[in-house]
Amino acid sequence: MLRSWQKECVELAVKKYAVSDKHFLCQATPGAGKTIMAASLAKTLFDKKMIDRVICFSPSVEVANNIKRTFGKIIGCSFDGSFTAVGVSMTYQSLCSIPQSTWDGLSKYRTFFIFDEIHHCSFSQDKSKINTWGERVVFHLQDIATYTLALSGTPWRSDALPIALVNYSAEGELICDYQYSLSQAIRDNVCREPKIVLVDSNNISDGHDTYGSIAEFVRQAHSTYQEVLNNDSALRYLLKLAVLKLSEIRASNPTAGGLVVASSVKHAEMINSLLIEEFNQTSTIVTYLHDNSTQKINLFKSSTEQWIVSVGMISEGTDIPRLQVCCHLSSIKTELYFRQVLGRILRSGKGKIEFAWLFTFAETSLVEFAERINIDIPDSCSYVDMECDTILVREDIFRPLTSPKINRDNKLKETLDKLVLGGLTSERGIAYDELLSGCSLSSIQIKSLRTRVIEAFL
């Protein structure tokens, strides 16, 4: 049974395709059920004899596998890319290895292409700025596609480049064919209402000066936000708040779980130890440097374990509905990443009023993002005019694999090669420094900690 918004979107897309407009963009808040809508649209197009094949692209293997299962179930046919299958689910990374003969063969069929989280594919008239995935989509797929469906919960890029297959106004504002906002999803009890807890301090000392807030410390002490993330007293304070909140929720919902997004592998290991040893919690850690992380995520989905601590593994598209509390302790401070992290705890699926609790520190950017979470596509997320001299540059851009730091350790390089192949590049907003940086406790003193709760959609 489709939700009202899913049914509306399917009907609108079919009408648009019927008048020979082959591109359709759906922006729906994370956790709203975009995959089910897309599968239902594909089934409708099959039933109406409008397509012969459907091919889905997504940013990770885990998401691709979820799409494969969902589409196979809803369409009622094999969806494994085999000779008799009606479709296949692939990652964007695989675009680079598909031979020209495959594209030539597909051109003989009426093919429906679906692009999940389309913001991973950039486009620019300046070919030096377009990314590999966007180039493949624009110059290979759109010409042979009978229809395309682009999906995103956060349809903008931190590098401010336009997105492939997406239309913009003259002012650079995104034009959606269908939009389902977080406020609508909350009203429909499709998503949980977010409550964002910002932890701050009016007494931070670096041994020389005292600062009245985290924002002031980072701005005036010529220090880094990572020092706050590594501070023992601040970290314990925030984790204690989150543990207490999860315990409160589990009193009525025993399977509820919590997610910690850490800033590095060592940071994650320290947090995992604190949760287990200091707070008496059950917890598991998943990173691209730990064995069997994918299996651990799948086990966590259906377990009653309290916490899962991640670096780069649980991001957009990862569906764990029982997650209801999150600690955003990453050093990445982009609005795109902030909203993707929040999206991991928004999915409800129970049809009743629930809350999603996100705990983080009151760093300037994060405060701004939290205060405008009720705006689905903030004005600041319009793409930059390509005629301008200045282009926004991401803080977390992925460094080349030829870095001397990496080449000193072959195992490390092998791991990073896997990250690139697995899509953990700047397209997903994760820098390798975030995975590999150390986690020595900072020497700053943070006292008089306090909290501020932002409640959106009141």
C-alpha positions as CSV (number, residue, x, y, z in Angstrom):
1,M,0.0,0.0,0.0
2,L,1.6,3.2,-1.1
3,R,1.6,6.4,1.0
4,S,-0.3,9.3,-0.4
5,W,2.8,11.2,-1.5
6,Q,4.2,8.1,-3.2
7,K,1.0,7.6,-5.2
8,E,0.9,11.3,-6.1
9,C,4.5,11.2,-7.3
10,V,4.0,8.1,-9.4
11,E,0.9,9.5,-11.1
12,L,2.7,12.8,-11.8
13,A,5.8,11.1,-13.2
14,V,3.7,8.9,-15.6
15,K,1.8,11.9,-16.8
16,K,5.0,13.8,-17.5
17,Y,6.6,10.8,-19.3
18,A,3.4,10.4,-21.4
19,V,3.9,13.9,-22.9
20,S,7.4,13.0,-24.1
21,D,9.3,14.8,-21.2
22,K,11.7,12.0,-20.2
23,H,13.4,13.5,-17.1
24,F,11.8,13.7,-13.6
25,L,13.2,14.9,-10.3
26,C,11.8,13.9,-7.0
27,Q,13.1,15.6,-3.8
28,A,11.8,13.8,-0.8
29,T,13.1,14.1,2.8
30,P,15.4,11.3,4.0
31,G,13.4,8.4,5.4
32,A,10.2,9.1,3.4
33,G,10.3,6.0,1.3
34,K,11.8,7.1,-2.1
35,T,12.9,3.5,-3.0
36,I,9.4,2.1,-2.7
37,M,8.0,5.0,-4.7
38,A,10.7,4.4,-7.5
39,A,10.0,0.7,-7.6
40,S,6.2,1.3,-7.8
41,L,6.8,3.8,-10.7
42,A,8.9,1.2,-12.5
43,K,6.2,-1.4,-12.1
44,T,3.6,1.0,-13.4
45,L,5.7,1.7,-16.5
46,F,6.1,-2.0,-17.1
47,D,2.4,-2.6,-16.7
48,K,1.6,0.2,-19.2
49,K,4.1,-1.3,-21.6
50,M,6.2,1.9,-21.6
51,I,9.6,0.3,-20.8
52,D,11.5,-3.0,-21.3
53,R,14.3,-2.5,-18.8
54,V,15.1,-0.6,-15.6
55,I,18.6,0.2,-14.4
56,C,19.2,1.8,-11.0
57,F,22.4,3.6,-9.8
58,S,23.1,4.5,-6.2
59,P,26.2,5.6,-4.1
60,S,27.0,2.5,-2.2
61,V,26.9,-1.3,-2.4
62,E,24.6,-1.5,0.6
63,V,22.0,0.9,-0.9
64,A,22.3,-0.9,-4.3
65,N,21.5,-4.2,-2.6
66,N,18.5,-2.7,-0.8
67,I,17.2,-1.3,-4.1
68,K,17.7,-4.8,-5.7
69,R,15.6,-6.4,-2.9
70,T,12.8,-3.8,-3.0
71,F,12.5,-3.7,-6.8
72,G,12.5,-7.5,-7.1
73,K,9.7,-7.7,-4.5
74,I,7.5,-4.9,-5.9
75,I,7.9,-5.6,-9.6
76,G,7.7,-9.4,-8.9
77,C,10.6,-10.3,-11.2
78,S,14.3,-11.0,-10.9
79,F,16.3,-7.9,-10.5
80,D,19.8,-9.3,-10.4
81,G,21.1,-8.3,-13.9
82,S,21.0,-11.8,-15.1
83,F,20.0,-12.8,-18.7
84,T,16.3,-13.2,-17.7
85,A,16.1,-10.2,-15.3
86,V,14.1,-7.1,-16.1
87,G,16.6,-4.9,-14.4
88,V,19.8,-4.4,-12.3
89,S,20.9,-2.3,-9.4
90,M,24.4,-0.9,-9.5
91,T,26.7,1.6,-7.8
92,Y,27.8,4.9,-9.5
93,Q,31.4,3.5,-9.3
94,S,30.4,0.8,-11.7
95,L,29.7,3.4,-14.4
96,C,33.4,3.7,-15.0
97,S,33.8,0.0,-15.9
98,I,30.8,-0.4,-18.2
99,P,32.1,-0.9,-21.8
100,Q,30.7,1.1,-24.8
101,S,29.2,-2.1,-26.2
102,T,26.8,-2.3,-23.2
103,W,25.5,1.2,-23.9
104,D,25.1,0.3,-27.6
105,G,23.1,-2.7,-26.6
106,L,20.9,-0.8,-24.2
107,S,20.0,1.7,-26.9
108,K,17.9,-1.1,-28.5
109,Y,15.6,-1.3,-25.5
110,R,13.2,1.2,-23.9
111,T,15.3,1.7,-20.7
112,F,14.2,3.4,-17.5
113,F,17.2,4.8,-15.6
114,I,16.9,5.6,-11.9
115,F,19.6,7.7,-10.1
116,D,19.4,7.5,-6.4
117,E,21.0,10.5,-4.5
118,I,21.6,12.2,-7.9
119,H,23.6,15.0,-6.1
120,H,26.6,12.7,-6.4
121,C,26.7,13.5,-10.1
122,S,27.9,17.0,-10.8
123,F,27.6,18.8,-14.2
124,S,29.2,21.9,-15.6
125,Q,29.7,23.4,-19.0
126,D,33.4,23.5,-18.0
127,K,34.3,19.9,-18.4
128,S,37.3,20.3,-16.0
129,K,34.7,20.7,-13.2
130,I,32.3,17.9,-14.0
131,N,32.9,14.7,-12.0
132,T,33.3,11.3,-13.6
133,W,29.9,10.0,-12.5
134,G,28.2,13.1,-13.8
135,E,30.0,12.9,-17.1
136,R,28.9,9.3,-17.6
137,V,25.3,10.2,-16.7
138,V,25.1,13.2,-19.0
139,F,27.1,12.0,-22.0
140,H,26.3,8.2,-22.0
141,L,23.0,7.6,-20.3
142,Q,20.6,10.4,-20.9
143,D,20.8,10.0,-24.7
144,I,19.9,6.3,-24.6
145,A,17.4,6.6,-21.7
146,T,13.7,6.4,-22.6
147,Y,12.9,7.9,-19.2
148,T,15.0,8.9,-16.1
149,L,14.1,9.4,-12.5
150,A,16.4,11.4,-10.3
151,L,16.0,11.1,-6.5
152,S,17.5,13.0,-3.6
153,G,16.7,14.0,-0.1
154,T,19.4,16.7,-0.1
155,P,19.6,17.9,-3.8
156,W,22.6,20.2,-3.6
157,R,26.4,19.8,-3.5
158,S,28.9,21.2,-1.0
159,D,31.2,22.3,-3.9
160,A,28.3,24.4,-5.3
161,L,28.3,22.8,-8.7
162,P,25.1,22.0,-10.6
163,I,23.7,18.5,-10.5
164,A,23.4,16.3,-13.6
165,L,19.9,15.9,-15.1
166,V,18.5,18.7,-12.9
167,N,16.9,21.9,-14.0
168,Y,17.6,25.3,-12.4
169,S,16.1,28.7,-12.6
170,A,18.0,31.7,-13.9
171,E,18.9,32.5,-10.3
172,G,20.4,29.0,-9.8
173,E,17.5,27.6,-7.7
174,L,16.6,24.0,-8.1
175,I,13.4,23.1,-9.9
176,C,11.7,19.9,-8.6
177,D,9.0,18.0,-10.4
178,Y,7.8,16.7,-7.1
179,Q,8.7,17.6,-3.5
180,Y,7.9,15.9,-0.3
181,S,9.2,18.0,2.6
182,L,10.2,16.9,6.1
183,S,7.3,19.0,7.6
184,Q,4.9,17.1,5.4
185,A,6.4,13.7,6.4
186,I,6.2,14.7,10.1
187,R,2.5,15.6,9.7
188,D,1.9,12.3,8.0
189,N,3.8,10.4,10.8
190,V,6.1,9.1,8.1
191,C,9.2,10.7,9.7
192,R,10.1,11.5,13.3
193,E,10.2,15.1,14.5
194,P,13.8,16.2,15.0
195,K,15.1,17.6,18.2
196,I,18.6,18.9,18.1
197,V,20.6,19.2,21.3
198,L,23.5,21.6,21.1
199,V,26.2,21.3,23.8
200,D,28.1,24.4,24.6
201,S,30.3,25.9,27.4
202,N,31.0,29.4,28.8
203,N,34.3,28.4,30.3
204,I,36.9,27.0,27.8
205,S,40.5,27.6,28.6
206,D,43.6,26.9,26.5
207,G,45.9,27.6,29.4
208,H,46.3,31.3,28.5
209,D,42.8,32.7,27.8
210,T,39.3,31.7,28.7
211,Y,36.5,31.7,26.1
212,G,32.7,32.1,26.5
213,S,31.6,29.5,23.9
214,I,32.8,26.8,21.6
215,A,32.3,29.2,18.6
216,E,34.4,31.9,20.3
217,F,37.1,29.4,21.1
218,V,37.4,28.0,17.6
219,R,37.2,31.5,16.1
220,Q,39.6,33.4,18.4
221,A,42.0,30.8,19.8
222,H,43.2,29.8,16.3
223,S,42.3,26.3,17.3
224,T,40.3,23.6,15.6
225,Y,36.9,22.0,16.2
226,Q,38.6,18.7,16.5
227,E,40.1,19.7,19.8
228,V,36.5,20.0,21.1
229,L,35.6,16.6,19.7
230,N,38.7,15.1,21.4
231,N,38.1,16.7,24.8
232,D,37.5,14.1,27.4
233,S,35.0,16.1,29.6
234,A,33.0,17.5,26.7
235,L,32.8,14.1,25.0
236,R,31.7,12.3,28.2
237,Y,29.1,15.0,28.9
238,L,27.5,14.7,25.4
239,L,27.6,10.9,25.4
240,K,26.0,10.8,28.8
241,L,23.1,13.0,27.6
242,A,22.6,10.7,24.6
243,V,22.8,7.5,26.7
244,L,20.2,8.8,29.1
245,K,17.9,9.8,26.2
246,L,18.2,6.4,24.6
247,S,17.5,4.7,27.9
248,E,14.4,6.9,28.3
249,I,13.2,5.9,24.8
250,R,14.0,2.2,25.3
251,A,11.7,2.2,28.4
252,S,8.8,2.2,26.0
253,N,10.6,1.0,22.8
254,P,13.1,-1.7,23.8
255,T,14.6,-2.1,20.3
256,A,15.5,1.6,19.8
257,G,19.1,2.2,19.0
258,G,21.7,5.0,18.8
259,L,24.3,6.0,16.2
260,V,27.5,7.8,16.8
261,V,29.2,9.4,13.8
262,A,32.9,9.8,14.8
263,S,35.6,11.8,13.2
264,S,38.3,9.1,12.7
265,V,38.8,5.5,13.4
266,K,40.7,6.1,16.6
267,H,38.0,8.6,17.7
268,A,35.4,5.9,17.0
269,E,37.4,3.3,19.0
270,M,37.7,5.7,22.0
271,I,34.0,6.4,21.9
272,N,33.1,2.8,21.6
273,S,35.2,2.0,24.6
274,L,33.6,4.8,26.6
275,L,30.1,3.5,25.8
276,I,30.9,0.0,26.8
277,E,33.2,0.5,29.8
278,E,32.0,3.9,31.3
279,F,28.3,3.8,30.4
280,N,27.7,0.1,30.5
281,Q,26.1,0.1,27.0
282,T,26.2,-2.6,24.3
283,S,28.0,-1.2,21.3
284,T,29.7,-2.2,18.0
285,I,32.0,-0.3,15.8
286,V,31.9,-0.1,11.9
287,T,34.5,1.6,9.7
288,Y,36.2,0.8,6.4
289,L,39.2,-0.3,8.4
290,H,37.4,-2.9,10.5
291,D,36.5,-6.4,9.2
292,N,33.0,-7.5,8.5
293,S,31.5,-4.0,9.0
294,T,28.8,-4.6,6.4
295,Q,27.7,-7.8,8.2
296,K,27.8,-6.0,11.5
297,I,25.4,-3.3,10.2
298,N,23.0,-5.9,8.9
299,L,23.1,-7.7,12.3
300,F,22.5,-4.4,14.1
301,K,19.4,-3.7,12.0
302,S,17.5,-6.5,13.6
303,S,19.2,-6.7,17.0
304,T,18.5,-5.0,20.3
305,E,22.1,-3.7,20.7
306,Q,22.1,-0.1,22.0
307,W,24.8,1.7,20.0
308,I,26.6,1.5,16.7
309,V,29.7,3.8,16.2
310,S,30.6,4.6,12.6
311,V,33.1,6.4,10.4
312,G,31.8,6.7,6.9
313,M,29.7,3.5,6.9
314,I,26.2,4.6,7.9
315,S,25.3,7.5,5.7
316,E,22.7,8.4,3.2
317,G,20.4,5.5,2.1
318,T,21.3,3.2,5.0
319,D,18.0,2.1,6.4
320,I,18.0,1.3,10.1
321,P,14.5,2.4,11.3
322,R,15.2,1.6,14.9
323,L,17.9,4.3,15.1
324,Q,16.3,7.1,17.1
325,V,19.3,8.9,18.8
326,C,22.4,10.2,17.1
327,C,25.7,11.9,18.2
328,H,27.1,14.0,15.4
329,L,30.8,14.0,16.3
330,S,32.3,14.3,12.9
331,S,34.7,17.0,12.0
332,I,32.9,17.5,8.7
333,K,30.9,20.7,8.9
334,T,28.9,21.0,5.7
335,E,25.1,21.3,5.6
336,L,24.8,18.5,3.2
337,Y,26.5,16.1,5.6
338,F,24.7,17.4,8.7
339,R,21.3,16.7,7.1
340,Q,22.4,13.3,5.9
341,V,23.5,12.3,9.4
342,L,20.2,13.6,10.8
343,G,18.3,11.6,8.1
344,R,19.6,8.3,9.7
345,I,17.3,8.7,12.7
346,L,14.2,10.3,11.0
347,R,12.7,7.2,9.4
348,S,9.7,6.0,11.5
349,G,7.5,3.6,9.6
350,K,5.3,3.1,12.7
351,G,2.6,5.6,11.8
352,K,2.8,7.3,15.2
353,I,4.3,10.4,16.8
354,E,8.0,9.9,17.6
355,F,11.0,12.1,18.1
356,A,14.5,11.9,16.7
357,W,17.3,13.2,18.9
358,L,20.5,14.5,17.5
359,F,23.3,15.6,19.9
360,T,26.2,17.7,18.8
361,F,28.4,20.6,19.8
362,A,27.4,24.3,19.3
363,E,30.0,25.0,16.6
364,T,29.0,28.0,14.5
365,S,28.1,26.2,11.3
366,L,26.3,23.3,13.0
367,V,24.2,25.8,15.0
368,E,23.2,27.5,11.7
369,F,22.3,24.2,10.1
370,A,20.2,23.2,13.1
371,E,18.3,26.5,13.1
372,R,17.2,26.2,9.5
373,I,16.5,22.4,9.5
374,N,12.9,23.2,8.7
375,I,13.9,24.7,5.3
376,D,14.1,21.8,2.8
377,I,16.4,23.5,0.4
378,P,18.2,26.4,2.0
379,D,18.9,29.5,-0.2
380,S,22.6,29.0,0.5
381,C,22.4,25.7,-1.4
382,S,21.7,27.2,-4.8
383,Y,24.6,26.4,-7.2
384,V,27.2,29.0,-8.0
385,D,26.9,30.8,-11.3
386,M,29.5,29.3,-13.6
387,E,30.4,32.7,-14.9
388,C,31.6,33.8,-11.4
389,D,35.3,34.0,-10.6
390,T,34.8,32.3,-7.2
391,I,33.7,28.8,-6.6
392,L,33.1,27.4,-3.1
393,V,35.7,24.8,-2.2
394,R,35.0,21.9,0.2
395,E,37.0,21.7,3.4
396,D,36.9,17.9,3.1
397,I,38.2,17.3,-0.4
398,F,39.7,13.9,-1.0
399,R,43.5,14.0,-1.5
400,P,45.2,12.0,-4.2
401,L,46.3,8.5,-3.5
402,T,49.9,9.4,-4.4
403,S,50.3,11.2,-1.1
404,P,53.6,10.3,0.6
405,K,51.6,9.8,3.9
406,I,49.7,7.0,2.3
407,N,52.4,5.3,0.3
408,R,54.4,4.6,3.4
409,D,51.9,1.9,4.2
410,N,50.7,-0.5,1.5
411,K,47.8,-1.8,3.6
412,L,46.6,1.7,4.1
413,K,46.8,2.4,0.4
414,E,44.8,-0.8,-0.3
415,T,42.2,0.4,2.1
416,L,42.0,3.8,0.5
417,D,41.7,2.2,-2.9
418,K,38.7,0.3,-1.6
419,L,37.2,3.6,-0.4
420,V,37.5,5.1,-3.8
421,L,36.0,2.1,-5.4
422,G,33.3,2.0,-2.8
423,G,32.3,5.6,-3.4
424,L,33.8,7.0,-0.2
425,T,35.2,10.0,-2.0
426,S,34.4,13.6,-1.8
427,E,31.1,12.7,-3.5
428,R,30.0,11.3,-0.2
429,G,31.6,14.0,1.9
430,I,34.2,11.9,3.6
431,A,37.9,12.7,3.6
432,Y,40.5,10.1,4.1
433,D,42.1,12.3,6.9
434,E,38.8,11.7,8.8
435,L,39.4,8.0,8.7
436,L,43.1,8.0,9.6
437,S,43.7,11.0,11.9
438,G,44.8,10.3,15.4
439,C,42.7,10.9,18.5
440,S,44.9,12.2,21.3
441,L,42.9,13.9,24.0
442,S,43.0,17.7,23.7
443,S,44.7,19.7,26.5
444,I,42.0,22.4,26.6
445,Q,39.8,22.7,29.7
446,I,36.1,22.7,29.1
447,K,33.9,23.5,32.1
448,S,30.3,24.7,32.8
449,L,28.8,22.7,30.0
450,R,25.2,23.4,29.1
451,T,22.7,22.5,26.4
452,R,20.2,24.2,24.0
453,V,17.5,22.2,22.4
454,I,16.2,23.2,18.9
455,E,12.7,22.0,18.1
456,A,11.8,22.4,14.5
457,F,8.3,22.6,13.0
458,L,6.6,24.0,16.1
